[in-house]
Amino acid sequence: MPDIPYHTPLPAETLRALGIPAPWTFGLADRVRFGELDAIGHVNHTAYLRWYESFRLPFLAARGVTDYGPASPKLVLKQVQCSYLAEMGMGEDYVVTGRVSHFRTTSFTMAFAVWRLGDTMDCTSEGSAIVVLLNRDAPGRYAIPDAGRAAFLSEDGAVAEG
């Protein structure tokens, strides 16, 4: 396995070198920690949702959706889903990947996957989330910035709806 940095955005070419297929173009690597394990020694189901959240923050900044500053939109999860495909254990290296699959004016759907790194690459979970952008200091929704919309189309191959 090649040496990869943790908590640093991994571009598509690095993901391909690791064996992670298209359409994934953005990933973050990390290692399973003891505090993420449950009583029987495998990664607790809630850890995957935290991994998706930790991924979502740098991903949306890189896509130009938010800089998380005081004038940025509020990002609200409307729905989240996770399917667990294989168990993971202490000390395993993994990459979380994500992309926007669909978007509207003020909301988008993200897809996620967790890939175990090692002799064989396998997907251990798949998930999705619907994210809504809201105005920070006023009622109502916040339109996805043009830079974000453009990145969703060009980088993620997302479908614009509505």
Backbone as CSV, one residue per row, in Angstrom:
resi,resn,N_x,N_y,N_z,CA_x,CA_y,CA_z,C_x,C_y,C_z
1,MET,0.846,-1.173,0.000,0.000,0.000,0.000,0.895,1.241,0.000
2,PRO,0.596,2.206,-0.883,1.396,3.431,-0.893,1.179,4.247,0.375
3,ASP,2.176,5.054,0.717,2.078,5.932,1.877,1.164,7.098,1.512
4,ILE,0.071,7.259,2.238,-0.864,8.353,1.950,-1.056,9.196,3.201
5,PRO,-1.228,10.497,3.003,-1.416,11.375,4.164,-2.840,11.272,4.714
6,TYR,-2.961,11.321,6.022,-4.279,11.363,6.647,-4.804,12.795,6.640
7,HIS,-6.125,12.942,6.615,-6.809,14.229,6.766,-6.407,15.249,5.706
8,THR,-5.949,14.794,4.576,-5.540,15.666,3.479,-6.328,15.243,2.247
9,PRO,-6.966,16.180,1.560,-7.748,15.786,0.381,-6.917,14.978,-0.615
10,LEU,-7.483,13.863,-1.033,-6.857,12.988,-2.018,-7.568,13.178,-3.350
11,PRO,-6.837,13.552,-4.404,-7.468,13.762,-5.711,-7.756,12.440,-6.421
12,ALA,-8.467,12.536,-7.535,-8.892,11.358,-8.293,-7.722,10.453,-8.663
13,GLU,-6.597,11.034,-9.083,-5.469,10.188,-9.507,-4.924,9.363,-8.342
14,THR,-4.916,9.898,-7.147,-4.476,9.139,-5.974,-5.486,8.033,-5.654
15,LEU,-6.769,8.364,-5.747,-7.791,7.341,-5.498,-7.663,6.189,-6.487
16,ARG,-7.435,6.493,-7.766,-7.288,5.425,-8.761,-6.072,4.557,-8.447
17,ALA,-4.953,5.202,-8.022,-3.740,4.448,-7.680,-3.988,3.499,-6.503
18,LEU,-4.920,3.879,-5.621,-5.275,3.030,-4.483,-6.279,1.939,-4.855
19,GLY,-6.828,2.023,-6.067,-7.818,1.047,-6.510,-9.255,1.469,-6.291
20,ILE,-9.471,2.723,-5.924,-10.838,3.239,-5.737,-11.351,3.713,-7.095
21,PRO,-12.464,3.166,-7.562,-12.913,3.442,-8.930,-13.628,4.786,-9.089
22,ALA,-13.767,5.181,-10.360,-14.635,6.310,-10.698,-16.049,5.895,-10.304
23,PRO,-16.904,6.818,-9.940,-16.832,8.257,-10.161,-16.226,9.046,-9.006
24,TRP,-15.618,8.388,-8.016,-15.080,9.081,-6.848,-13.879,9.920,-7.256
25,THR,-13.888,11.221,-6.909,-12.799,12.124,-7.286,-12.208,12.870,-6.093
26,PHE,-12.694,12.597,-4.877,-12.233,13.310,-3.680,-12.304,12.338,-2.520
27,GLY,-11.233,12.254,-1.761,-11.233,11.344,-0.622,-10.391,11.875,0.520
28,LEU,-10.585,11.287,1.698,-9.788,11.589,2.887,-9.420,10.268,3.551
29,ALA,-8.145,10.108,3.885,-7.677,8.881,4.522,-7.586,9.067,6.030
30,ASP,-7.736,7.956,6.747,-7.591,7.964,8.199,-7.394,6.521,8.653
31,ARG,-7.331,6.344,9.970,-7.145,5.022,10.574,-8.175,4.844,11.683
32,VAL,-8.710,3.651,11.818,-9.683,3.342,12.868,-9.010,3.498,14.233
33,ARG,-9.701,4.223,15.124,-9.215,4.467,16.483,-9.987,3.600,17.495
34,PHE,-9.379,3.361,18.638,-9.991,2.541,19.672,-11.376,3.062,20.063
35,GLY,-11.525,4.376,20.206,-12.796,4.967,20.620,-13.919,4.792,19.619
36,GLU,-13.611,4.301,18.422,-14.632,4.076,17.392,-15.149,2.638,17.400
37,LEU,-14.615,1.819,18.287,-15.007,0.413,18.344,-16.168,0.202,19.304
38,ASP,-16.945,-0.848,19.046,-18.017,-1.201,19.962,-17.558,-2.347,20.866
39,ALA,-18.468,-2.875,21.639,-18.124,-3.887,22.642,-17.586,-5.185,22.038
40,ILE,-17.897,-5.465,20.783,-17.391,-6.706,20.176,-16.182,-6.461,19.276
41,GLY,-15.647,-5.235,19.304,-14.370,-4.966,18.662,-14.409,-4.537,17.216
42,HIS,-15.582,-4.238,16.689,-15.577,-3.677,15.336,-16.117,-2.250,15.362
43,VAL,-15.906,-1.524,14.265,-16.284,-0.111,14.207,-17.779,0.024,14.465
44,ASN,-18.123,0.878,15.424,-19.518,1.148,15.764,-20.199,1.853,14.600
45,HIS,-21.478,1.583,14.421,-22.227,2.153,13.295,-22.218,3.680,13.292
46,THR,-22.167,4.302,14.451,-22.185,5.765,14.493,-20.880,6.374,13.985
47,ALA,-19.779,5.625,14.039,-18.492,6.142,13.569,-18.556,6.471,12.078
48,TYR,-19.259,5.654,11.319,-19.352,5.908,9.876,-20.007,7.259,9.602
49,LEU,-21.040,7.585,10.355,-21.711,8.871,10.155,-20.790,10.029,10.529
50,ARG,-19.978,9.852,11.565,-18.981,10.881,11.915,-17.929,10.999,10.816
51,TRP,-17.524,9.882,10.247,-16.553,9.928,9.150,-17.137,10.680,7.956
52,TYR,-18.407,10.429,7.639,-19.045,11.157,6.530,-19.063,12.656,6.833
53,GLU,-19.385,13.020,8.064,-19.433,14.435,8.449,-18.047,15.063,8.361
54,SER,-17.041,14.381,8.846,-15.679,14.900,8.779,-15.221,15.063,7.332
55,PHE,-15.685,14.206,6.463,-15.391,14.318,5.035,-16.117,15.519,4.427
56,ARG,-17.386,15.671,4.774,-18.246,16.680,4.147,-17.698,18.098,4.315
57,LEU,-17.094,18.393,5.475,-16.617,19.750,5.739,-15.540,20.191,4.745
58,PRO,-14.408,19.481,4.598,-13.411,19.928,3.615,-13.885,19.788,2.174
59,PHE,-14.734,18.806,1.915,-15.255,18.612,0.563,-16.047,19.837,0.106
60,LEU,-16.957,20.324,0.948,-17.787,21.464,0.559,-16.985,22.756,0.482
61,ALA,-15.940,22.879,1.283,-15.053,24.035,1.159,-14.302,23.969,-0.174
62,ALA,-13.791,22.782,-0.528,-13.058,22.619,-1.788,-13.958,22.831,-3.000
63,ARG,-15.231,22.519,-2.882,-16.162,22.688,-3.996,-16.699,24.126,-4.085
64,GLY,-16.334,24.991,-3.156,-16.761,26.388,-3.215,-18.171,26.631,-2.716
65,VAL,-18.696,25.713,-1.919,-20.047,25.874,-1.382,-20.031,26.756,-0.139
66,THR,-19.001,26.616,0.686,-18.921,27.380,1.930,-17.477,27.513,2.377
67,ASP,-17.201,28.619,3.068,-15.901,28.744,3.727,-16.081,28.652,5.246
68,TYR,-17.301,28.354,5.681,-17.673,28.192,7.087,-17.487,29.482,7.889
69,GLY,-17.427,30.616,7.201,-17.311,31.905,7.869,-18.672,32.435,8.293
70,PRO,-18.693,33.633,8.895,-19.939,34.187,9.422,-20.977,34.537,8.351
71,ALA,-20.555,34.706,7.103,-21.510,35.014,6.031,-21.920,33.770,5.242
72,SER,-21.392,32.620,5.631,-21.693,31.371,4.924,-23.070,30.851,5.288
73,PRO,-23.626,30.003,4.441,-24.929,29.423,4.766,-24.822,28.429,5.917
74,LYS,-25.954,28.177,6.571,-26.056,27.058,7.508,-26.251,25.803,6.665
75,LEU,-25.561,24.745,7.009,-25.709,23.468,6.314,-26.489,22.541,7.229
76,VAL,-27.656,22.120,6.792,-28.548,21.321,7.607,-28.779,19.974,6.933
77,LEU,-28.586,18.906,7.702,-28.893,17.573,7.183,-30.397,17.350,7.238
78,LYS,-30.966,17.048,6.097,-32.389,16.713,6.043,-32.575,15.202,6.197
79,GLN,-31.636,14.454,5.631,-31.737,12.997,5.683,-30.331,12.421,5.586
80,VAL,-30.086,11.314,6.279,-28.817,10.606,6.182,-29.097,9.111,6.203
81,GLN,-28.301,8.361,5.452,-28.498,6.919,5.335,-27.135,6.261,5.248
82,CYS,-27.011,5.055,5.794,-25.764,4.304,5.711,-26.075,2.816,5.619
83,SER,-25.418,2.150,4.684,-25.480,0.694,4.577,-24.110,0.146,4.937
84,TYR,-24.091,-0.833,5.825,-22.849,-1.420,6.309,-22.595,-2.700,5.523
85,LEU,-21.447,-2.758,4.848,-21.175,-3.852,3.926,-20.157,-4.859,4.462
86,ALA,-19.240,-4.395,5.315,-18.221,-5.277,5.888,-17.716,-4.641,7.171
87,GLU,-17.389,-5.467,8.155,-16.915,-4.906,9.416,-15.470,-4.442,9.278
88,MET,-15.116,-3.494,10.132,-13.746,-2.991,10.200,-13.293,-3.047,11.648
89,GLY,-11.975,-3.115,11.844,-11.453,-3.233,13.193,-10.335,-2.245,13.490
90,MET,-9.830,-2.344,14.695,-8.815,-1.450,15.220,-7.601,-1.344,14.299
91,GLY,-7.175,-0.105,14.057,-5.941,0.155,13.334,-6.013,0.045,11.825
92,GLU,-7.181,-0.292,11.277,-7.269,-0.406,9.822,-7.259,0.980,9.179
93,ASP,-6.526,1.100,8.075,-6.518,2.326,7.288,-7.710,2.310,6.341
94,TYR,-8.271,3.498,6.109,-9.421,3.596,5.216,-9.433,4.955,4.529
95,VAL,-10.207,5.035,3.455,-10.450,6.292,2.749,-11.949,6.491,2.662
96,VAL,-12.411,7.667,3.054,-13.802,8.061,2.842,-13.838,8.839,1.537
97,THR,-14.744,8.457,0.650,-14.948,9.197,-0.592,-16.364,9.757,-0.593
98,GLY,-16.552,10.793,-1.369,-17.879,11.381,-1.477,-17.994,12.192,-2.737
99,ARG,-19.224,12.424,-3.123,-19.521,13.230,-4.303,-20.954,13.701,-4.219
100,VAL,-21.254,14.766,-4.930,-22.635,15.205,-5.054,-23.212,14.516,-6.277
101,SER,-24.326,13.837,-6.097,-24.954,13.120,-7.215,-26.059,13.936,-7.878
102,HIS,-26.778,14.727,-7.090,-27.895,15.544,-7.590,-27.939,16.847,-6.805
103,PHE,-28.404,17.897,-7.446,-28.591,19.143,-6.713,-29.733,19.938,-7.308
104,ARG,-30.300,20.766,-6.457,-31.355,21.698,-6.830,-30.834,23.102,-6.539
105,THR,-31.687,24.058,-6.336,-31.257,25.433,-6.106,-30.611,25.619,-4.739
106,THR,-31.190,25.011,-3.698,-30.709,25.236,-2.335,-30.396,23.936,-1.582
107,SER,-30.363,22.820,-2.264,-30.095,21.537,-1.607,-29.368,20.602,-2.567
108,PHE,-28.746,19.575,-1.979,-28.038,18.602,-2.807,-27.999,17.260,-2.100
109,THR,-27.785,16.216,-2.883,-27.655,14.860,-2.369,-26.212,14.426,-2.540
110,MET,-25.625,13.967,-1.447,-24.266,13.443,-1.480,-24.290,11.932,-1.350
111,ALA,-23.346,11.279,-2.029,-23.102,9.848,-1.874,-21.743,9.697,-1.199
112,PHE,-21.611,8.683,-0.360,-20.374,8.421,0.370,-20.012,6.940,0.250
113,ALA,-18.739,6.645,0.426,-18.289,5.254,0.542,-17.040,5.240,1.414
114,VAL,-16.855,4.169,2.164,-15.641,3.960,2.951,-14.931,2.756,2.351
115,TRP,-13.644,2.935,2.079,-12.811,1.914,1.430,-11.699,1.485,2.378
116,ARG,-11.642,0.212,2.683,-10.563,-0.340,3.517,-9.313,-0.435,2.645
117,LEU,-8.203,0.063,3.156,-6.935,-0.024,2.439,-6.170,-1.239,2.927
118,GLY,-5.452,-1.858,2.031,-4.664,-3.022,2.406,-4.367,-3.855,1.186
119,ASP,-4.128,-5.142,1.407,-3.809,-6.032,0.297,-4.939,-6.069,-0.726
120,THR,-6.165,-6.050,-0.235,-7.321,-5.981,-1.135,-8.158,-4.773,-0.738
121,MET,-8.573,-4.029,-1.718,-9.396,-2.840,-1.486,-10.855,-3.293,-1.489
122,ASP,-11.584,-2.970,-0.422,-13.002,-3.276,-0.445,-13.794,-2.144,0.187
123,CYS,-15.016,-2.018,-0.275,-15.928,-0.986,0.209,-16.644,-1.546,1.435
124,THR,-16.518,-0.839,2.567,-17.103,-1.335,3.807,-18.415,-0.654,4.168
125,SER,-18.707,0.485,3.542,-20.005,1.133,3.757,-20.303,2.073,2.603
126,GLU,-21.586,2.270,2.386,-22.078,3.245,1.419,-23.156,4.056,2.115
127,GLY,-23.210,5.328,1.799,-24.209,6.167,2.441,-24.618,7.322,1.566
128,SER,-25.567,8.084,2.069,-26.016,9.278,1.357,-26.553,10.282,2.366
129,ALA,-26.616,11.514,1.937,-27.179,12.573,2.768,-27.816,13.616,1.869
130,ILE,-28.927,14.158,2.328,-29.523,15.319,1.679,-29.191,16.512,2.559
131,VAL,-28.552,17.516,1.958,-28.110,18.696,2.682,-28.864,19.907,2.133
132,VAL,-29.388,20.723,3.042,-30.113,21.939,2.679,-29.305,23.132,3.179
133,LEU,-29.198,24.161,2.352,-28.517,25.386,2.744,-29.557,26.398,3.196
134,LEU,-29.341,26.980,4.380,-30.247,27.982,4.932,-29.496,29.284,5.154
135,ASN,-30.225,30.390,5.094,-29.637,31.684,5.428,-29.201,31.659,6.884
136,ARG,-28.078,32.245,7.167,-27.538,32.233,8.512,-28.311,33.156,9.454
137,ASP,-28.621,34.364,9.011,-29.207,35.367,9.908,-30.618,35.785,9.531
138,ALA,-31.259,35.030,8.681,-32.611,35.379,8.252,-33.345,34.091,7.911
139,PRO,-34.665,34.138,7.890,-35.396,32.934,7.493,-35.186,32.645,6.005
140,GLY,-35.402,31.422,5.645,-35.343,31.052,4.231,-34.086,30.299,3.855
141,ARG,-34.106,29.861,2.630,-33.014,29.055,2.099,-31.966,29.912,1.400
142,TYR,-30.790,29.331,1.244,-29.627,29.989,0.657,-29.291,29.246,-0.635
143,ALA,-29.157,29.949,-1.731,-28.846,29.309,-3.007,-27.405,28.787,-3.019
144,ILE,-27.218,27.609,-3.588,-25.878,27.058,-3.747,-25.079,28.039,-4.612
145,PRO,-23.898,28.455,-4.165,-23.093,29.394,-4.959,-22.771,28.823,-6.345
146,ASP,-22.592,29.722,-7.301,-22.288,29.305,-8.677,-21.051,28.416,-8.736
147,ALA,-20.016,28.737,-7.938,-18.797,27.919,-7.937,-19.104,26.491,-7.493
148,GLY,-19.960,26.343,-6.507,-20.349,25.016,-6.038,-21.123,24.248,-7.092
149,ARG,-22.060,24.922,-7.728,-22.851,24.279,-8.787,-21.937,23.810,-9.921
150,ALA,-21.014,24.670,-10.311,-20.085,24.324,-11.394,-19.214,23.130,-11.007
151,ALA,-18.712,23.108,-9.754,-17.882,21.994,-9.291,-18.688,20.705,-9.210
152,PHE,-19.927,20.788,-8.757,-20.779,19.596,-8.699,-20.901,18.971,-10.093
153,LEU,-21.074,19.824,-11.098,-21.219,19.344,-12.472,-19.912,18.796,-13.019
154,SER,-18.837,19.577,-12.918,-17.579,19.189,-13.558,-16.775,18.155,-12.775
155,GLU,-16.727,18.266,-11.468,-15.915,17.372,-10.647,-16.640,16.079,-10.262
156,ASP,-17.943,16.212,-9.989,-18.702,15.074,-9.462,-19.607,14.404,-10.509
157,GLY,-19.839,15.089,-11.630,-20.771,14.544,-12.620,-22.206,14.561,-12.119
158,ALA,-22.516,15.524,-11.241,-23.854,15.602,-10.652,-24.899,15.988,-11.690
159,VAL,-26.130,15.686,-11.360,-27.272,16.036,-12.195,-28.001,17.200,-11.549
160,ALA,-28.213,18.269,-12.316,-28.978,19.411,-11.840,-30.469,19.100,-12.006
161,GLU,-31.229,19.289,-10.935,-32.657,19.020,-10.977,-33.416,20.318,-10.701
162,GLY,-34.566,20.432,-11.319,-35.448,21.570,-11.029,-34.942,22.852,-11.422
